[in-house]
Structures are given as C-alpha cells and as structure tokens.
Amino acid sequence: MQVSFKDAHDSRTGRRIRGAACPPESRAELSLIGTLPDSDVARRIGRPYATVRDKRHQLHVPYQNPRYDWWTPEELDLLSHLPQEEVARRTNRSIRAVRLNLWKLRRQSRT
C-alpha cells in the first residue's frame, strides 16, 4: 500500500486524519443545530465550528438565531427620510448602530 506525501506528513506531525476525529452526531446534538449560533453549538457539543456549520448546510437547516440582524430595504429607506433618533426608535436599534450604517452607506456610495 502506498502512502501519500500528505498522509505521511500528517502522521509525522501528529495531525489527525480528516473525518476520523469525531464520532457520528447524536440526535441531541443534531437537535441543537440551527437553534443557536454555530459557534455556540460547537462549544456545547465539543466539535469544531466548521463541522457544525457544514452539517447545518448539509441538512439544509436555516440559521435560526443569527448574532447580526441585517437591515431590511424598508429600514434602509428610513435612513434617508427620518432623523437618526427616529430611525433608531422605529427599528429597535441603537443610535450607534444607525450612525454606523449611515457611515457604511456613505462610504459605499463614494466607490
């Protein structure tokens, strides 16, 4: 049996063989996927972040609890018509978040 250079290098450096590091997921672990951010699920079940992310993609599970709340087109439209304080109140965001988004939009329009 011939061993590839990569496999020989990995065995000399102590790297694990891909796919052999984690046993199959349990039902309890699978039930967490998509309910929390992938990094939190990975920390709870003791698996790498990329493994959890890839499994969620493989199962076609949408990301249910994102850390970032993306601005909708309607919210972006408010930025051009209302004062910053009013936009913050209507969108339930901080004034700092409103100002940051305005800054980003101005910066994008220059390029």
Helices and strands as residue ranges (DSSP letters): H 5-13, H 27-32, H 38-45, H 49-58, H 73-79, H 84-91, H 95-110
